[in-house]
Amino acid sequence: MKTTVIAVDGFASTGKSTLSKHLADALGFTYIDTGYMYRAVTYFALKNAFINEQGIEEDAFKKALHKTSFSWSKDKSSKTMFFNGSSYGDELRTLEVSSWVSKVAGLGFVRDHLVYQQRILSQLGSVVMDGRDIGTVVFPDADFKFFLIADAEVRAKRRYDELRAKGEEVVLEDILKNVIDRDHQDSTRLISPLKKAEDALEIDTTNFSIETVLDHMFSVINPKA
């Protein structure tokens, strides 16, 4: 059976998750949110004190991480991703997790473990996968590749509005700093840095609605539609 892989990479808060979910739903594909996966293991590290004032306790974290896995729920009506048998929500979207996730994602053993998990999760059929190294590392031969960018200030405001809507007391300047710091960490890390694949289509989402960007992506995936 011929399967299709659509890779959606890009910077934080450029609309990757929302666009990827819409694409997957419309195409009948499985959506794999790798950001959720990196946030889940970051939350795992925080909850188990592998992250503390001194930094990341890499040896202990590595030993514990290799005993973890991601899986799909057994409910066939909807595919929910589980980490070690549990599903997570807003607890993964806090500013604390956001401030550590790029550092955790820069660890070689974390990326090796999660890339393996991502490939396992994608074996059921066609997928839309979003992240930062999908088109360059996880699936370099993906059928379609998109790379999303947007102005940092716009991305910070999107994140600010999202957190405020959930009742969190946050400061816009702190969110902007986090966005800029994550951009730098993601782009300059030695292992699987965030970068545009040579054959990826770059889309600037700064001034366009989700619907407009989605239409553009569909026109690339199915130009005869």
C-alpha positions in Angstrom: 0.0 0.0 0.0 1.4 3.4 -1.0 1.6 5.8 1.9 2.3 9.5 1.9 4.4 11.5 4.4 3.9 15.2 4.7 6.5 17.1 6.8 5.7 20.4 8.3 8.7 22.1 10.0 9.3 25.6 11.3 9.7 27.9 14.2 7.6 27.9 17.4 4.0 29.4 17.1 4.0 29.6 13.3 0.9 27.5 13.1 2.5 24.1 12.5 0.2 22.1 14.8 -3.1 23.7 13.7 -2.2 23.5 10.0 -1.0 19.9 10.3 -4.1 18.8 12.2 -6.3 20.4 9.5 -4.3 18.7 6.7 -4.5 15.3 8.4 -8.2 15.6 9.0 -9.0 16.7 5.4 -6.8 14.0 3.9 -7.7 11.2 6.2 -4.1 10.9 7.4 -2.7 10.3 10.9 -1.4 13.5 12.6 1.8 13.1 14.6 2.7 16.1 16.8 6.4 15.8 17.6 6.2 19.0 19.6 3.9 17.2 22.0 6.5 14.4 22.2 9.3 16.7 23.1 7.2 18.6 25.6 6.1 15.3 27.2 9.6 14.2 27.8 10.5 17.7 29.1 7.6 17.5 31.5 8.7 14.0 32.5 12.2 15.3 33.3 10.8 18.2 35.3 8.5 16.0 37.3 11.2 13.5 38.1 13.8 16.2 39.1 16.1 15.4 36.2 16.0 19.2 35.6 17.0 21.3 38.6 18.8 24.5 39.5 22.1 23.0 38.3 20.7 22.1 34.9 19.8 18.7 33.4 20.9 15.5 35.1 21.7 13.8 31.8 22.8 10.3 33.0 19.7 9.8 35.2 17.4 11.3 32.5 18.9 9.0 29.8 18.5 5.9 31.9 14.9 6.7 32.7 13.9 7.9 29.2 15.0 4.6 27.5 12.3 2.9 29.6 9.5 5.1 28.1 7.5 4.9 24.9 4.8 6.6 23.0 1.7 4.8 21.7 -1.7 5.4 20.3 -4.9 5.0 22.3 -6.9 1.8 21.7 -10.0 3.9 20.9 -10.4 3.5 17.2 -12.8 6.5 16.9 -9.9 8.9 17.7 -6.2 8.7 17.7 -4.8 10.0 21.0 -1.1 9.9 21.6 0.0 8.4 25.0 3.3 8.8 26.8 3.9 5.8 29.1 0.2 5.0 29.1 -1.0 8.5 29.9 -2.3 11.4 27.8 -1.4 15.0 28.6 -2.8 18.4 27.8 -2.3 22.0 29.1 0.4 20.9 31.6 2.7 20.6 28.6 2.1 24.1 27.4 3.3 26.0 30.4 6.1 28.6 30.2 8.3 26.4 32.4 8.1 23.6 29.9 8.6 26.0 27.0 11.7 27.4 28.7 13.3 23.9 28.9 12.0 22.1 25.8 14.7 23.3 23.4 17.5 22.4 25.8 16.0 18.9 26.2 15.5 18.6 22.5 19.2 19.4 21.9 20.3 16.3 23.8 21.4 13.5 21.4 19.9 10.6 23.4 16.6 12.4 23.5 16.5 13.0 19.8 17.6 9.4 19.0 14.8 8.0 21.2 12.1 10.3 19.9 13.1 9.9 16.2 12.8 6.1 16.7 9.4 6.6 18.4 8.2 8.9 15.6 9.1 6.3 12.9 7.3 3.6 14.8 4.2 5.7 15.3 4.1 6.5 11.6 4.0 2.9 10.4 0.2 2.6 10.4 -0.2 4.6 7.1 0.0 8.0 5.6 0.9 10.8 8.1 1.3 14.5 8.5 4.1 15.1 11.0 5.1 18.5 12.3 8.3 19.5 14.1 11.7 21.0 13.5 13.7 18.3 11.8 11.0 16.1 10.1 12.0 17.0 6.5 15.7 17.0 7.2 16.2 14.0 9.6 13.1 12.0 10.5 11.8 11.7 6.9 14.3 13.3 4.5 12.4 11.6 1.6 9.0 12.9 2.6 6.6 13.3 -0.3 5.8 16.9 0.6 7.8 19.3 2.8 6.7 22.7 4.2 8.7 25.1 6.3 6.8 27.8 8.2 8.2 31.1 9.4 6.6 34.2 11.0 7.7 37.4 12.7 8.8 36.8 16.4 6.5 39.5 17.7 3.5 38.0 16.0 4.4 34.5 17.3 4.8 35.8 20.8 1.4 37.5 20.7 -0.2 34.3 19.5 1.4 32.3 22.3 0.4 35.1 24.8 -3.2 35.0 23.8 -3.3 31.2 24.0 -1.9 31.1 27.5 -4.1 34.0 28.7 -7.2 32.2 27.3 -6.2 29.3 29.5 -6.1 31.5 32.6 -2.3 31.8 32.9 -0.8 35.0 34.2 1.9 35.7 31.7 3.8 38.8 30.5 4.1 39.4 26.8 7.8 40.5 27.1 8.6 37.2 28.8 6.9 35.3 26.0 8.8 37.2 23.3 12.1 36.5 25.0 11.2 32.8 25.2 10.3 32.8 21.5 13.6 34.4 20.5 15.7 32.2 22.9 14.0 29.1 21.5 14.7 30.2 17.9 18.3 30.6 18.7 18.6 27.3 20.6 16.7 25.4 17.9 18.7 26.8 15.0 22.2 26.6 16.5 22.1 23.3 18.3 24.7 20.8 17.1 22.3 17.9 16.7 19.5 18.1 14.2 19.3 21.9 14.1 16.1 23.6 12.9 16.7 24.4 9.2 14.8 24.4 6.0 15.2 21.4 3.8 16.5 22.3 0.4 13.3 20.9 -1.2 10.8 22.4 1.3 8.4 25.1 0.4 8.8 28.1 2.8 5.6 29.8 3.9 5.5 33.0 5.9 2.4 32.9 8.1 2.8 36.4 9.6 0.0 38.1 7.7 -2.1 35.2 6.6 -5.0 33.3 8.1 -4.9 29.6 8.8 -7.5 29.2 6.0 -5.3 31.0 3.5 -2.2 29.1 4.3 -4.1 25.8 4.3 -5.5 26.5 0.8 -1.9 27.1 -0.4 -0.7 23.9 1.1 -3.6 21.9 -0.5 -2.8 23.5 -3.9 0.7 22.0 -3.6 -0.4 18.6 -2.4 -3.2 18.3 -4.9 -2.7 20.9 -7.7 -5.5 19.5 -9.8 -8.2 19.8 -7.1 
